[in-house]
């Protein structure tokens, strides 16, 4: 989809000429026949590429029908693109290396470089960058250079299915260099479809001339049969995460039951938040009423507004506790229920320290409201 070039009154002009002016058919020197204007964005500012097009002056020459463009244009920007190579690489690096979103890239370009690209223009450039990156990752010459010092290959395959009924993305990686070889979305996860990917991995290994020392995957039947057929005799290891998850299944069930019990005991947070917020609104309205009355009666004393420190502390505790109750991340080695119990214990200890402050046990300024902090923090 073509993108409209915004009006730029101060475009820096770059004039480009054809280096080799000899006609490829008759050898005569080609003449300038036309000019093509190509505006682009660069990190140094907007530029206008003025390409001098040439063709053979001999009307009887077969080469006259072909117009030749300056060779340097391709080194500055993609054909028919409004984005220069420097800006193109800048966006691709921030999208895939730093994981910036498209709106974040657009805002940075506008604020720092004064470049007003639309979101669809950035998305198109990011897709082109992704295709180029994938092509480079699969370039046999690049792979041969990368694996020159590797004696044996260790391969792995896994599938990612975001939702039921959708395509499954299967990824084949090499573990020695932690490099993704290729990925493909399959509608069907049948043994034949998966074996086709494993066979492609065998072709890659043969092209590199490196032996495959091992395969790693889960126990999906398609993986078992496909790897055994395409790599006979190669050791096939199973994913440690799946193994630990199966071994720890009884522990995880107890951990899940413990989380349910803890959540059933910690209730009423929303009601506490509503009460605190309602008291804060009432306090604010009372303060405004007192200020209004003082403005009308200059002789009336105006006291300081009530402190809201206690309300802020209560709301902070509610936020912390809700975050603890909603934390379900973890695995067999880091059960979320155990982590939840430890965090709630820290909250209880912090509350007890604040109660001691209320009774005058320690100076109020030395007590932290955050769970896990000591009174001297």
Buried (B, 14 or more C-beta within 10 A) or exposed (E): EEBEBEEBEEBEEBEBEBEEBEBEBBEBEBEEBEEBEBBBBBEEEBBBBBBBBBBBBBEEBEBBEEBBBBEBBEEBBBEEBBBBBEBBBBBBEBBEEEEBEBEEBBEBBEEEBEBEBEEEBBBBBBEBBEEBEEEEBEEEEEBEEBBEEEEEBBBBBBBEEEEEEEBBBBBBBBBBEEEEBBBBEBEEBEBEBBBBBBEBBBEBBEEBEBEBBBBBBBEBEBBBBBBBEBBEEBEBEBBEEBBEBEEBEEEBEEBEEBBEEBEEEBEEBEEBBEEBEEBBEEBEEEBEEBEEEBEEEEEEEEEEEBEBEEBEBBBEBBEBBBEBBEEEEBEBEEBBBBBBBEBBEBBEBBEEBBEEBEEEEBEEEEBBBEBBBEBEE
